[in-house]
Amino acid sequence: MASITIRNLPDEAKEKLRLNAAKNKRSMEEEARLLLISGHSAEIFPSAASAKEMQSLKSKSIVLIITGGVAAYKALDLIRRLQERGANVTVVMTKAATEFVTPLAAGSLSGGHVFTDLFQRQDEHDIGHIRLARSADLIVVAPATADRIAKMANGIADDLAGAILLAANSPILIAPAMNPAMWKHPATQRNISTLMTDGVRTIGPEIGEMAERGEAGRGRMSEPLAIVAAVESMLDCGEKPLSGKHIIVTSGPTHEPIDPVRYLANRSSGKQGHAIAAALHHLGARVTLVSGPVSIPDPDGVETNHVETAIEMLDAVKHALPADAAIFVAAVADWRSAESATQKIKKQSGQSAPTLKMVENPDILATIGHAPNRPKLVIGFAAETNDLIENARKKLDKKGADFILANDVAIAKDGTSIMGGDYNRISCVSRENVETWPKMSKDEVAQHIAKKIATFFGK
């Protein structure tokens, strides 16, 4: 029984339970049992209020079409995430999808029949594909392969999934997943353009490593939580505790030019800042996102201003004021070259490397944190490689922030880093205390931050 309870816990609670169990040298089941007996379960298990917040898709009917790609395994987690929020999920699988995950697995998670065949008598006695198409509040295709996207763009209905999509009068969301070369191919781009013109919404694909050895680029299916956020946005579900609030978010790196082809930058991908902007928008805020150069798409429904340098970013933030809150996530370059050459600096044979004279960039967080028209809530990020909490505490007063969200960006032994990755581990430092959050995806971190901001304004 305990294992079933643990399996159904949110990821954050499971991570806390795992850490507690490891610390006390107990199994997770034994740790859960002792917590319940001792009355300290609230430290780990979600409260009734948090369970209520999870019902953002209550009674919504979603048809999930799983097509045949390696990313099909993620669709199993997507089923669970949608059901956590109260959605009724009906699963349709293509023949190719069943080569990657089984209908039994999908059905066990969805708790219902999995539809696979257009000519199955049991399902089509009442023109089942029309019923499925018309009963859904939303149809999600995840993963959406290049083949399925091509069929959708050209109105091909040679299987159950195709017939449902062609007969649908409900909104459609697709999560593309394929090899980067297939994604970049002109035919795929034409097909995506056609679908977008037809009103089909897309999320992703993301940049990352592929299943194929040695392959990387844009082609990874978006994470299930990001897809859930897109579903919630499309259906305009859930409470909007930040309605009427204007929040500024900075994201990504800055590029400080040295000459027309070279610049100073860092490894920031913008994933965390963009995810926070999307999460705030989902809770009803009017969000202004000021983004440095990134390769990820702008969040839906968010006003995005693109900049290159730290000075441009500060100007854009000032222009966006007044605001109720500002979250400074961008990894702004601390220095820039005093002068940017108008021509490419050439390497001269026999001469030493040129010397760059560096000057300090403006501190955007400190400038806004101490400004006369300072937002009511100011949050900064601290990317550190040592003395994480100590350095974060110093920045609270120095920068004029209410919270500092500190993360360790040191490169791990396996060569990975939080910067540019899909996961984050945050310590939320205030003048009162330090909250150490478990390792979470950047989408989960964003939702955590958005709820914390909603709580701040709900006091």
C-alpha positions in Angstrom: 0.0 0.0 0.0 2.8 2.4 0.9 4.5 1.9 -2.5 1.3 2.9 -4.3 1.1 6.1 -2.2 4.7 6.9 -3.0 4.3 6.2 -6.7 1.4 8.8 -6.9 3.2 11.5 -5.0 4.4 14.6 -6.9 8.1 14.5 -7.9 9.1 17.1 -5.3 7.5 15.1 -2.5 9.1 11.9 -3.7 12.5 13.6 -3.8 12.1 14.9 -0.2 11.0 11.5 0.9 14.0 9.8 -0.8 16.5 12.2 0.8 14.9 11.7 4.3 15.0 8.0 3.8 18.6 8.0 2.8 19.6 10.2 5.7 17.8 7.9 8.2 19.0 4.7 6.4 15.5 3.5 5.9 13.4 2.4 2.9 11.1 5.0 1.4 8.1 2.9 2.5 9.4 2.7 6.1 10.1 6.5 6.1 6.6 7.2 4.9 5.0 5.0 7.5 7.0 6.6 10.4 6.2 10.1 9.1 2.5 9.3 9.1 2.7 7.8 12.6 4.7 10.7 14.0 2.4 13.4 12.6 5.1 15.0 10.5 3.8 13.9 7.2 2.9 17.5 6.2 6.7 18.1 5.8 6.7 15.6 2.8 3.2 14.9 1.6 1.1 17.5 -0.3 -1.7 19.2 1.6 -5.3 19.3 0.6 -4.8 22.8 -0.7 -2.0 21.7 -2.9 -4.1 18.8 -4.2 -6.8 21.3 -5.0 -4.4 23.4 -7.0 -3.5 20.3 -9.0 -7.0 20.0 -10.4 -6.5 22.7 -13.1 -7.9 20.3 -15.8 -10.7 18.8 -13.8 -13.4 17.2 -16.0 -11.6 18.2 -19.2 -11.6 15.5 -21.9 -8.3 15.1 -23.7 -7.6 12.7 -26.5 -3.8 11.8 -26.5 -2.5 10.5 -29.8 0.8 8.7 -29.5 2.7 8.2 -32.7 5.7 6.0 -33.5 8.9 7.6 -32.2 11.4 6.9 -29.5 9.9 9.8 -27.5 6.7 7.7 -27.2 7.9 6.6 -23.7 7.4 10.2 -22.5 3.8 10.0 -23.4 3.3 7.6 -20.5 4.4 10.2 -18.1 2.3 12.8 -19.9 -0.8 10.6 -19.2 0.0 10.7 -15.5 0.6 14.4 -15.5 -2.7 15.2 -17.2 -4.6 12.9 -14.9 -2.9 14.5 -11.8 -4.7 17.7 -12.8 -8.0 16.0 -13.2 -8.2 15.4 -16.9 -10.0 12.5 -18.5 -7.4 11.1 -20.9 -8.4 8.8 -23.8 -5.4 7.3 -25.6 -5.1 6.6 -29.3 -1.9 4.8 -30.5 -0.7 4.4 -34.1 0.6 1.0 -35.2 4.1 2.3 -35.1 3.7 3.6 -31.6 2.9 0.1 -30.4 6.5 -0.8 -31.4 7.8 1.5 -28.7 5.3 1.3 -25.9 2.5 -1.2 -25.4 -1.2 -0.4 -25.3 -1.3 -2.4 -22.1 1.1 0.1 -20.4 -0.8 3.1 -21.8 -4.2 1.6 -20.8 -2.9 0.8 -17.3 -2.0 4.5 -16.7 -5.0 6.0 -18.4 -7.4 3.5 -16.8 -9.4 3.1 -20.0 -9.4 1.4 -23.4 -6.6 2.2 -25.8 -7.8 2.8 -29.4 -5.5 1.5 -32.1 -7.5 0.3 -35.1 -9.8 2.2 -37.5 -11.5 -1.0 -38.5 -12.0 -2.6 -35.1 -15.7 -3.6 -34.9 -16.0 -3.1 -31.2 -14.8 0.5 -31.4 -16.4 1.5 -34.8 -19.9 0.2 -34.3 -21.0 3.8 -33.6 -18.4 5.5 -35.9 -16.0 5.7 -33.1 -13.4 7.9 -34.8 -16.0 10.6 -35.1 -17.1 10.2 -31.5 -13.5 10.5 -30.3 -12.9 13.5 -32.5 -16.0 15.4 -31.2 -15.9 14.4 -27.6 -12.6 16.0 -26.8 -11.9 19.4 -25.3 -8.4 19.1 -26.8 -6.5 16.7 -28.9 -2.8 16.3 -28.2 -0.3 14.5 -30.5 2.8 13.6 -28.6 5.2 12.7 -30.0 4.3 14.1 -33.4 6.7 12.5 -35.9 7.7 13.9 -39.2 5.5 11.3 -40.9 2.4 12.3 -38.8 3.0 16.0 -39.3 3.2 15.4 -43.1 -0.1 13.4 -43.0 -1.9 16.1 -41.0 -0.7 18.9 -43.3 -2.0 17.0 -46.3 -5.3 15.7 -44.9 -4.4 12.0 -45.0 -6.7 9.8 -42.9 -5.4 6.3 -43.6 -5.5 5.2 -39.9 -7.5 5.9 -36.8 -5.3 8.8 -35.7 -5.5 10.5 -39.1 -9.3 10.1 -39.2 -9.7 11.6 -35.7 -7.5 14.5 -36.6 -9.3 15.2 -39.9 -12.8 15.0 -38.2 -11.8 17.1 -35.2 -13.5 20.4 -34.4 -11.7 20.8 -31.1 -8.2 22.5 -30.8 -5.1 20.5 -31.6 -1.7 20.6 -29.9 1.3 18.8 -31.4 4.7 18.1 -29.7 7.1 17.4 -32.6 9.9 14.9 -32.0 12.4 13.7 -34.7 16.0 13.8 -35.8 17.3 17.4 -36.2 17.9 16.8 -40.0 14.3 15.8 -40.4 13.1 18.8 -38.5 15.2 21.2 -40.6 14.1 19.7 -43.9 12.2 22.1 -46.0 9.3 19.7 -46.4 8.8 19.4 -42.6 9.0 23.2 -42.3 6.4 23.6 -45.0 4.2 21.1 -43.3 4.6 22.9 -39.9 3.8 26.2 -41.5 0.6 24.7 -43.1 -0.5 23.3 -39.8 0.0 26.6 -38.0 -1.9 28.4 -40.6 -4.7 25.8 -40.1 -4.7 26.8 -36.4 -2.8 23.8 -35.0 -0.7 24.8 -32.0 2.9 23.4 -31.5 5.2 23.1 -28.5 8.9 22.4 -29.2 10.9 20.6 -30.4 13.7 21.3 -28.0 17.5 21.3 -28.5 19.4 18.3 -27.0 20.9 14.9 -27.5 19.1 12.5 -29.7 18.5 8.8 -29.2 20.8 8.2 -32.1 24.4 8.0 -31.0 26.4 11.2 -31.7 23.3 13.1 -32.9 22.3 16.4 -31.3 20.3 19.5 -32.2 16.6 20.6 -32.3 14.4 17.6 -32.3 13.7 16.5 -28.8 10.1 16.3 -27.7 9.2 18.9 -25.0 9.0 17.5 -21.5 5.6 16.3 -20.3 5.2 19.2 -17.8 5.8 21.8 -20.5 3.2 20.1 -22.6 0.8 20.1 -19.7 1.4 23.9 -19.2 0.6 24.4 -22.9 -2.6 22.3 -22.5 -3.6 24.4 -19.5 -2.9 27.6 -21.4 -4.9 26.5 -24.5 -7.9 25.5 -22.3 -7.4 28.6 -20.1 -7.8 26.4 -17.1 -7.1 27.0 -13.4 -7.2 29.9 -11.0 -5.5 33.2 -12.0 -4.0 34.5 -8.7 -1.7 36.8 -10.6 -4.4 38.4 -12.7 -3.9 42.2 -12.9 -0.2 41.9 -12.0 2.6 43.0 -14.4 5.8 41.1 -14.0 9.1 41.6 -15.8 11.4 38.6 -16.4 14.9 38.6 -17.8 16.3 35.5 -19.5 19.3 34.1 -21.4 22.8 35.4 -21.7 24.0 38.7 -23.1 26.5 39.0 -25.9 29.1 41.7 -25.5 30.8 42.4 -28.9 34.5 42.4 -29.4 34.4 42.9 -33.1 31.7 42.1 -35.8 32.3 38.3 -35.4 33.4 37.8 -31.8 31.7 38.4 -28.5 31.8 37.6 -24.8 29.0 35.4 -23.6 28.2 32.4 -21.3 26.5 29.1 -21.4 23.0 30.3 -20.4 20.3 28.8 -22.6 17.3 30.9 -21.4 15.4 27.7 -20.5 14.8 28.7 -16.9 13.8 32.3 -17.5 11.5 31.4 -20.4 9.9 28.7 -18.3 9.3 31.2 -15.4 7.7 33.7 -17.8 5.4 31.0 -19.1 4.4 29.8 -15.6 3.6 33.4 -14.5 1.5 33.9 -17.6 -0.4 30.8 -16.9 -1.3 32.2 -13.4 -2.8 35.2 -15.1 0.1 37.8 -14.9 0.9 40.1 -17.8 4.5 39.2 -18.4 7.2 41.2 -20.2 10.1 38.9 -21.0 13.4 40.6 -21.8 15.5 37.9 -23.5 19.1 37.8 -24.5 20.2 35.7 -27.6 18.7 32.2 -27.2 17.7 29.4 -29.5 14.4 28.5 -27.8 11.0 29.9 -28.9 9.2 32.7 -27.2 6.6 31.6 -24.6 3.0 31.8 -25.9 1.1 34.8 -24.7 4.2 36.6 -23.3 5.4 39.9 -24.7 9.0 39.2 -25.5 11.7 41.9 -26.2 14.9 40.6 -27.7 18.2 42.3 -26.8 21.9 41.5 -27.3 23.9 43.4 -24.7 23.7 44.2 -20.9 23.1 47.9 -21.7 20.2 47.0 -24.1 18.7 44.6 -21.4 18.8 47.3 -18.7 17.2 49.9 -21.1 14.4 47.3 -22.0 13.7 46.6 -18.3 13.5 50.3 -17.5 11.2 50.8 -20.4 8.9 48.0 -19.1 8.5 49.7 -15.7 6.3 50.2 -13.7 5.8 46.6 -12.7 4.5 44.7 -9.6 7.4 42.3 -9.7 10.7 41.7 -11.5 12.6 38.4 -11.7 16.1 38.7 -12.9 17.0 35.3 -14.3 19.4 36.4 -17.1 23.0 35.5 -16.9 24.3 39.0 -17.7 28.0 39.4 -18.6 29.8 41.2 -15.8 32.2 42.9 -18.2 32.4 44.1 -21.8 35.2 45.2 -24.1 35.7 49.0 -23.6 35.7 49.3 -27.4 34.2 47.1 -30.1 36.2 47.0 -33.3 34.4 47.9 -36.4 36.4 45.4 -38.4 37.4 41.8 -37.6 40.5 41.7 -35.5 43.0 39.8 -37.6 45.6 37.4 -36.3 49.0 38.8 -37.2 51.9 36.4 -37.8 54.6 36.9 -35.2 52.6 39.3 -33.1 51.2 38.6 -29.6 47.5 38.3 -29.0 45.6 41.6 -28.8 44.8 42.9 -25.3 41.2 43.6 -24.5 40.5 46.5 -22.1 37.5 45.5 -20.0 34.9 47.7 -18.4 32.2 46.7 -15.9 28.6 46.3 -17.2 25.7 47.8 -15.3 24.3 45.6 -12.6 20.7 45.3 -13.7 19.4 43.6 -10.5 21.0 46.2 -8.2 19.9 49.1 -10.5 16.2 48.1 -10.3 16.4 46.8 -6.7 17.4 50.3 -5.5 15.4 52.3 -8.0 12.8 54.9 -6.8 10.2 53.0 -8.9 11.3 49.6 -7.6 8.7 46.9 -8.1 7.1 45.6 -4.9 8.8 42.2 -5.3 12.3 41.8 -6.7 13.9 38.4 -7.1 17.4 37.7 -8.4 19.3 34.6 -9.4 22.8 33.8 -8.2 24.9 31.5 -10.4 27.7 30.3 -8.1 30.4 27.7 -8.1 31.3 27.9 -4.4 30.0 29.3 -1.1 26.5 29.2 -2.5 24.4 30.4 0.5 27.0 32.8 1.8 27.3 34.6 -1.5 23.5 34.6 -2.0 23.0 36.2 1.4 25.5 39.0 0.6 23.6 39.8 -2.6 20.2 40.3 -0.8 21.1 43.8 0.6 23.7 44.6 -2.0 21.3 44.1 -4.8 18.2 45.3 -3.1 16.4 41.9 -3.6 13.6 40.3 -1.6 14.7 36.8 -2.6 17.9 35.3 -4.1 17.5 32.0 -5.9 20.9 30.5 -5.8 22.1 27.6 -7.9 25.4 25.8 -8.3 26.6 26.1 -11.9 29.9 24.3 -11.4 30.6 21.7 -14.1 30.0 18.2 -12.7 32.4 15.3 -13.1 30.4 14.0 -16.1 30.8 17.3 -17.9 27.2 18.5 -17.3 26.1 21.8 -15.8 22.8 23.4 -14.8 23.6 26.1 -17.3 22.2 24.9 -20.6 20.7 21.8 -19.0 17.1 20.7 -18.4 17.2 20.5 -14.6 18.0 22.8 -11.7 18.5 22.7 -8.0 17.6 25.9 -6.2 18.2 27.3 -2.7 15.8 30.2 -2.1 17.5 32.6 0.2 15.6 35.4 2.1 16.4 37.5 5.1 14.4 35.1 7.2 15.5 31.6 6.1 16.9 29.4 3.4 14.7 26.9 1.5 16.6 24.1 -0.3 14.5 22.7 -3.1 15.1 19.2 -4.5 16.4 18.7 -8.0 13.6 19.4 -10.4 13.1 20.1 -14.1 13.3 23.7 -15.0 9.6 23.7 -15.8 8.9 22.4 -12.3 11.2 25.0 -10.8 9.3 27.7 -12.7 5.9 26.5 -11.4 7.3 26.5 -7.9 8.5 30.1 -8.3 5.3 31.2 -9.8 3.3 29.8 -6.9 5.6 31.4 -4.4 5.1 34.8 -6.1 1.3 34.2 -6.1 1.5 33.5 -2.4 3.5 36.7 -1.8 0.8 38.8 -3.5 -2.0 36.9 -1.8 -0.9 37.8 1.7 
